[in-house]
Amino acid sequence: MIGERFAPLFPPDFVVVDAPPEPGLERLWPEERGAVEGAVVARQAEYATARWLCREAMRRLGVEARAVPSSSERMPCWPQGLVGSIAHTRGLCVAVLGRASRWAAVGIDVEPDEPVNETLHARLCRADEQPSVTLWGEEPAARGRAVRLLFCIKEAFYKCQYPCTRTFLGFQDARVAVHLDGRFELELLRDAGPWRAGRRLAGRWSRQEGYLAAGIALARSEEGSP
Ligand SMILES: CC(C)(COP(=O)(O)OP(=O)(O)OC[C@H]1O[C@@H](n2cnc3c(N)ncnc32)[C@H](O)[C@@H]1OP(=O)(O)O)[C@@H](O)C(=O)NCCC(=O)NCCS
């Protein structure tokens, strides 16, 4: 069963599809197989399900089905004319695809709606993100959940920025402000490829059915702004 539960995280011209991972290497195209041939069954299942979802998204966008192999840095190589992003988490694979004529890049991440252990908070969050860490209150479980959301937003941003900058960024390299109405803003705090420190992006998050999710899309018209 293909779901569309994360579609509200993106502008309406994106196709966003999700499904539980299922084994089936035969769903992969020859140029995709090398990435997971020696991998454990669970990894093969999530990789194959994501590619199957990508082709379903291509069908819904009205474009010909094509392969989505991985680069040496694990970045998906989107067919000409498309931008996309993939996420996997416990029991779920998600793919988002849009048209490259309108969109420069897109990123998605989905995480289990569970608190992050307190020992990791300082690594994943900045001191100046405290207002977002206490979004759902001061109790340890609420703070831990909010840190999971910040992590999710930063991973979605990472996937969106990487094809444009080809730069590894750490969790202290961006500052996130989360709003209870489902919006977030993110500020890049260091230069990354052609992007300058101070660049701001906005996106949407959701908390539903046991998952935290974040989506971010960069319009072609905004790509050149500093
Ligand atoms: C790349 C990364 C974000 C992937 O996250 P993950 O939790 O391992 O796995 P997810 O299931 O969420 O996403 C995996 C998908 O991400 C995509 N991905 C991996 N590397 C990528 C890259 N460099 N650029 C864009 N997408 C990438 C792939 O599609 C992958 O799925 P696939 O291998 O089946 O194609 C993570 O491994 C990582 O390196 N994080 C550290 C960097 C970071 O997030 N910094 C924060 C900056 S503010």
Ligand as a Chemical Component Dictionary entry (heavy atoms), coordinates in Angstrom:
data_LIG
# 
_chem_comp.id                   LIG 
_chem_comp.type                 NON-POLYMER 
_chem_comp.pdbx_formal_charge   0 
_chem_comp.three_letter_code    LIG 
# 
loop_
_chem_comp_atom.comp_id 
_chem_comp_atom.atom_id 
_chem_comp_atom.alt_atom_id 
_chem_comp_atom.type_symbol 
_chem_comp_atom.charge 
_chem_comp_atom.model_Cartn_x 
_chem_comp_atom.model_Cartn_y 
_chem_comp_atom.model_Cartn_z 
_chem_comp_atom.pdbx_ordinal 
LIG C1  C1  C 0 23.428 11.307 4.817  1  
LIG C2  C2  C 0 22.560 11.143 6.052  2  
LIG C3  C3  C 0 21.845 12.474 6.301  3  
LIG C4  C4  C 0 21.540 10.028 5.786  4  
LIG O1  O1  O 0 20.736 9.834  6.880  5  
LIG P1  P1  P 0 20.480 8.343  7.525  6  
LIG O2  O2  O 0 19.820 8.570  8.827  7  
LIG O3  O3  O 0 21.740 7.570  7.454  8  
LIG O4  O4  O 0 19.501 7.613  6.617  9  
LIG P2  P2  P 0 18.070 8.021  5.997  10 
LIG O5  O5  O 0 17.335 6.779  5.869  11 
LIG O6  O6  O 0 17.432 9.168  6.663  12 
LIG O7  O7  O 0 18.499 8.507  4.548  13 
LIG C5  C5  C 0 19.205 7.653  3.719  14 
LIG C6  C6  C 0 19.133 8.233  2.337  15 
LIG O8  O8  O 0 19.778 9.508  2.335  16 
LIG C7  C7  C 0 20.210 9.752  1.009  17 
LIG N1  N1  N 0 21.572 10.287 1.072  18 
LIG C8  C8  C 0 22.668 9.691  1.553  19 
LIG N2  N2  N 0 23.728 10.501 1.404  20 
LIG C9  C9  C 0 23.277 11.636 0.817  21 
LIG C10 C10 C 0 23.907 12.835 0.402  22 
LIG N3  N3  N 0 25.213 13.053 0.573  23 
LIG N4  N4  N 0 23.131 13.782 -0.159 24 
LIG C11 C11 C 0 21.810 13.606 -0.341 25 
LIG N5  N5  N 0 21.149 12.461 0.033  26 
LIG C12 C12 C 0 21.897 11.500 0.596  27 
LIG C13 C13 C 0 20.174 8.412  0.251  28 
LIG O9  O9  O 0 19.099 8.460  -0.651 29 
LIG C14 C14 C 0 19.907 7.411  1.346  30 
LIG O10 O10 O 0 19.090 6.328  0.973  31 
LIG P3  P3  P 0 19.579 5.238  -0.105 32 
LIG O11 O11 O 0 20.968 4.868  0.290  33 
LIG O12 O12 O 0 18.596 4.143  0.013  34 
LIG O13 O13 O 0 19.519 5.942  -1.441 35 
LIG C15 C15 C 0 23.411 10.776 7.311  36 
LIG O14 O14 O 0 23.947 9.494  7.147  37 
LIG C16 C16 C 0 24.564 11.707 7.593  38 
LIG O15 O15 O 0 25.654 11.568 7.061  39 
LIG N6  N6  N 0 24.337 12.680 8.509  40 
LIG C17 C17 C 0 25.414 13.544 8.973  41 
LIG C18 C18 C 0 25.390 14.876 8.335  42 
LIG C19 C19 C 0 24.274 15.722 8.842  43 
LIG O16 O16 O 0 23.132 15.329 8.847  44 
LIG N7  N7  N 0 24.630 16.949 9.294  45 
LIG C20 C20 C 0 23.675 17.899 9.732  46 
LIG C21 C21 C 0 23.944 19.181 8.990  47 
LIG S1  S1  S 0 23.036 20.547 9.628  48 
# 
loop_
_chem_comp_bond.comp_id 
_chem_comp_bond.atom_id_1 
_chem_comp_bond.atom_id_2 
_chem_comp_bond.value_order 
_chem_comp_bond.pdbx_ordinal 
LIG C1  C2  SING 1  
LIG C2  C3  SING 2  
LIG C2  C4  SING 3  
LIG C2  C15 SING 4  
LIG C4  O1  SING 5  
LIG O1  P1  SING 6  
LIG P1  O2  DOUB 7  
LIG P1  O3  SING 8  
LIG P1  O4  SING 9  
LIG O4  P2  SING 10 
LIG P2  O5  DOUB 11 
LIG P2  O6  SING 12 
LIG P2  O7  SING 13 
LIG O7  C5  SING 14 
LIG C5  C6  SING 15 
LIG C6  O8  SING 16 
LIG C6  C14 SING 17 
LIG O8  C7  SING 18 
LIG C7  N1  SING 19 
LIG C7  C13 SING 20 
LIG N1  C8  SING 21 
LIG N1  C12 SING 22 
LIG C8  N2  DOUB 23 
LIG N2  C9  SING 24 
LIG C9  C10 SING 25 
LIG C9  C12 DOUB 26 
LIG C10 N3  SING 27 
LIG C10 N4  DOUB 28 
LIG N4  C11 SING 29 
LIG C11 N5  DOUB 30 
LIG N5  C12 SING 31 
LIG C13 O9  SING 32 
LIG C13 C14 SING 33 
LIG C14 O10 SING 34 
LIG O10 P3  SING 35 
LIG P3  O11 DOUB 36 
LIG P3  O12 SING 37 
LIG P3  O13 SING 38 
LIG C15 O14 SING 39 
LIG C15 C16 SING 40 
LIG C16 O15 DOUB 41 
LIG C16 N6  SING 42 
LIG N6  C17 SING 43 
LIG C17 C18 SING 44 
LIG C18 C19 SING 45 
LIG C19 O16 DOUB 46 
LIG C19 N7  SING 47 
LIG N7  C20 SING 48 
LIG C20 C21 SING 49 
LIG C21 S1  SING 50 
# 
